[in-house]
């Protein structure tokens, strides 16, 4: 599954884009895409939140999706919560 992300993106960001594409049943998503403009729903967000926590141990919230201007902003939260990332996660 292609993610269409930028060169050198972290494994966490690439994994996040894969999860989003899978939930949306799209071949790929791009960092600049808006989740809801792609047809995403609140139920889909709940699936993504669970899958991200299972895969990366990082907690993101439903609110993060409403507040984020694009998928890259949410991927940044996933990266921050990853061991060795810039932050301790977003709860």
LUMTOR-795285 format. One record per residue (C-alpha): residue number from 1; residue in three letters; z, x, y. Coordinates in steps of 0.1 Angstrom, whole numbers, plus 5000, padded with zeros to 4 digits. Example, Ala and Ser with C-alpha at 12.3 -4.5 7.8 and 13.67 -1.06 7.14 Angstrom:
2
+-----+-----+------+------+-------+
:   n : res :   up : east : north :
+-----+-----+------+------+-------+
:   1 : ALA : 5078 : 5123 :  4955 :
:   2 : SER : 5071 : 5137 :  4989 :
+-----+-----+------+------+-------+
This chain:
91
+-----+-----+------+------+-------+
:   n : res :   up : east : north :
+-----+-----+------+------+-------+
:   1 : UNK : 5000 : 5000 :  5000 :
:   2 : UNK : 4990 : 5015 :  5033 :
:   3 : UNK : 5015 : 5015 :  5061 :
:   4 : UNK : 4992 : 5026 :  5090 :
:   5 : UNK : 5022 : 5045 :  5104 :
:   6 : UNK : 5021 : 5076 :  5126 :
:   7 : UNK : 5017 : 5110 :  5111 :
:   8 : UNK : 5050 : 5126 :  5101 :
:   9 : UNK : 5070 : 5094 :  5099 :
:  10 : UNK : 5101 : 5096 :  5078 :
:  11 : UNK : 5104 : 5084 :  5043 :
:  12 : UNK : 5127 : 5056 :  5056 :
:  13 : UNK : 5102 : 5044 :  5081 :
:  14 : UNK : 5074 : 5045 :  5056 :
:  15 : UNK : 5095 : 5026 :  5031 :
:  16 : UNK : 5105 : 5000 :  5057 :
:  17 : UNK : 5068 : 4993 :  5065 :
:  18 : UNK : 5061 : 4990 :  5027 :
:  19 : UNK : 5089 : 4964 :  5024 :
:  20 : UNK : 5077 : 4944 :  5054 :
:  21 : UNK : 5041 : 4944 :  5041 :
:  22 : UNK : 5052 : 4933 :  5007 :
:  23 : UNK : 5073 : 4904 :  5021 :
:  24 : UNK : 5044 : 4893 :  5043 :
:  25 : UNK : 5019 : 4898 :  5015 :
:  26 : UNK : 4998 : 4920 :  5037 :
:  27 : UNK : 4980 : 4952 :  5026 :
:  28 : UNK : 4996 : 4971 :  5055 :
:  29 : UNK : 5015 : 4968 :  5087 :
:  30 : UNK : 5016 : 4990 :  5118 :
:  31 : UNK : 5045 : 5003 :  5138 :
:  32 : UNK : 5033 : 4984 :  5169 :
:  33 : UNK : 5030 : 4951 :  5150 :
:  34 : UNK : 5053 : 4922 :  5159 :
:  35 : UNK : 5069 : 4907 :  5127 :
:  36 : UNK : 5067 : 4871 :  5138 :
:  37 : UNK : 5032 : 4874 :  5152 :
:  38 : UNK : 5022 : 4886 :  5117 :
:  39 : UNK : 5035 : 4853 :  5103 :
:  40 : UNK : 5070 : 4864 :  5094 :
:  41 : UNK : 5098 : 4839 :  5090 :
:  42 : UNK : 5136 : 4840 :  5092 :
:  43 : UNK : 5137 : 4837 :  5054 :
:  44 : UNK : 5114 : 4867 :  5051 :
:  45 : UNK : 5137 : 4886 :  5075 :
:  46 : UNK : 5166 : 4879 :  5051 :
:  47 : UNK : 5146 : 4893 :  5022 :
:  48 : UNK : 5137 : 4924 :  5042 :
:  49 : UNK : 5174 : 4929 :  5053 :
:  50 : UNK : 5185 : 4927 :  5016 :
:  51 : UNK : 5157 : 4950 :  5004 :
:  52 : UNK : 5164 : 4976 :  5031 :
:  53 : UNK : 5201 : 4976 :  5023 :
:  54 : UNK : 5194 : 4979 :  4985 :
:  55 : UNK : 5169 : 5008 :  4990 :
:  56 : UNK : 5184 : 5027 :  5019 :
:  57 : UNK : 5220 : 5016 :  5021 :
:  58 : UNK : 5213 : 5007 :  5058 :
:  59 : UNK : 5223 : 4974 :  5073 :
:  60 : UNK : 5200 : 4957 :  5098 :
:  61 : UNK : 5204 : 4922 :  5111 :
:  62 : UNK : 5184 : 4891 :  5117 :
:  63 : UNK : 5191 : 4896 :  5154 :
:  64 : UNK : 5174 : 4930 :  5152 :
:  65 : UNK : 5141 : 4913 :  5144 :
:  66 : UNK : 5144 : 4889 :  5173 :
:  67 : UNK : 5154 : 4917 :  5197 :
:  68 : UNK : 5129 : 4943 :  5186 :
:  69 : UNK : 5096 : 4945 :  5205 :
:  70 : UNK : 5078 : 4958 :  5173 :
:  71 : UNK : 5084 : 4970 :  5138 :
:  72 : UNK : 5088 : 5006 :  5150 :
:  73 : UNK : 5120 : 4996 :  5168 :
:  74 : UNK : 5134 : 4982 :  5135 :
:  75 : UNK : 5122 : 5012 :  5115 :
:  76 : UNK : 5141 : 5034 :  5140 :
:  77 : UNK : 5173 : 5015 :  5131 :
:  78 : UNK : 5166 : 5021 :  5094 :
:  79 : UNK : 5161 : 5058 :  5101 :
:  80 : UNK : 5193 : 5060 :  5121 :
:  81 : UNK : 5213 : 5045 :  5093 :
:  82 : UNK : 5199 : 5068 :  5066 :
:  83 : UNK : 5221 : 5097 :  5055 :
:  84 : UNK : 5213 : 5125 :  5079 :
:  85 : UNK : 5198 : 5101 :  5104 :
:  86 : UNK : 5207 : 5099 :  5141 :
:  87 : UNK : 5233 : 5072 :  5138 :
:  88 : UNK : 5257 : 5056 :  5114 :
:  89 : UNK : 5237 : 5025 :  5108 :
:  90 : UNK : 5235 : 4992 :  5126 :
:  91 : UNK : 5259 : 4965 :  5115 :
+-----+-----+------+------+-------+
